[in-house]
Amino acid sequence: MNKNYLFFFIVFGLFYSTLWAQQDPHFSLYRFHSNMFNPAVSGIKETPLLNMGFRSQWQGFQGAPETQVISFGTPTKGERVGLGFNVVNDKTFVENQTLIFGSFSYRLQLNDDTNLFLGLQAGTNNYTVNARNLDVYGIPNNLPDPNLLNFSRFNPNIGIGAYLSHSNYYVSLSAPKILKTQRFKEVNGLVTSASDRVHVYASAGTYIPLNQQWEFIPSTLLRYVNFAPFLITANASFSYKRMIDFGIEYNFKSGMGGTIMVDTGNTFSFGYAYVTSLHSQINQFSKGTHEIAMRIRIGNRNQRIVGEPTQELYPSRSTKDGPQKPDSKEKKIGTKNNESKKSKSQ
């Protein structure tokens, strides 16, 4: 057998083995794209939000992963129910999957500062393999290999999630696809098998005021998939006047880099992340991983981005620890006293 042809089968075999636990795409700006992995955050803000993102991993490698995402969330009348959708297109080598999901969330108010959101989503994953684009060596006249066939399949799925939001922190737990679906099966005696396994996501973050202008924002995202490496991402960011967030990201045993998010205070917000691998073998050929994101706020600005505190809804009072929620009872009492004084004077 031709050596190049043998080499191809070795590479294809390694690629095929990864399909047993193919992982969903990851984003460094996960706070920007929370509803991509947790349906509970869909429409939890007081204004509709449209998010878009693009991630190019390991630039310089031919066929390296590329991911595009677009999502939308809006509250409904009464602000108890949120609706949304997300579309994710992920391409790696000859493999491509497009996920389209609609989501629903419901808010349970636990107290004045804490809300619990519960979410459901349903949709499909269009999975395709374009094997005909592979360059095969050792076959005369560049004829296609009859064993390399294109493949396409729709796999419906559902997901669940919970999101706890407090004025100073948030906690997220979700499984965006809970059904184990088969991508391949036995055809004409050729056994090929790959499956979508359950992905479990856990995320948390807190907001620590340093003074009236600066906040420290540590956060983390964990992902577990059976038969795949445990993904742990940690981010330590500083926020200046709640307009610019910049920080350092560390992916456990994988890579590290930096993130920046800019909130214009009006319609648009932007984000950028750069990650370099911790493995020198990859860095010899890669220009790193680049990621950009944009958010469009449709309507009046009332709250911050998903997963961030809501103190800015009460900008009238502030202390050395940052903005504070006004005392509604005090405000009402003061109004009554003013009215009584006014009536006496008359």
Secondary structure, 3 states (H helix, E strand, C coil): CCHHHHHHHHHHHHHHHHHHHCCCCCCCCCCCCHHHCCHHHCCCCCCCEEEEEEEECCCCCCCCCEEEEEEEEEECCCCCEEEEEEEEEEEECCEEEEEEEEEEEEEEECCCCEEEEEEEEEEEEEEEECHHHCCCCCCHHHCCCCCCCCEEEEEEEEEEEEEEEECCEEEEEEECCCCCEECCCCECCECCCCEECCEEEEEEEECEECCCCEEEEEEEEEEEECCCCCEEEEEEEEEECCCEEEEEEEECCCEEEEEEEEECCCCEEEEEEEEEECCHHHHCCCCCEEEEEEEEECCCCCCCCCCCCCHHHCCCEEECCEEECCCHHHHHHHHHHHHHHHHHHC
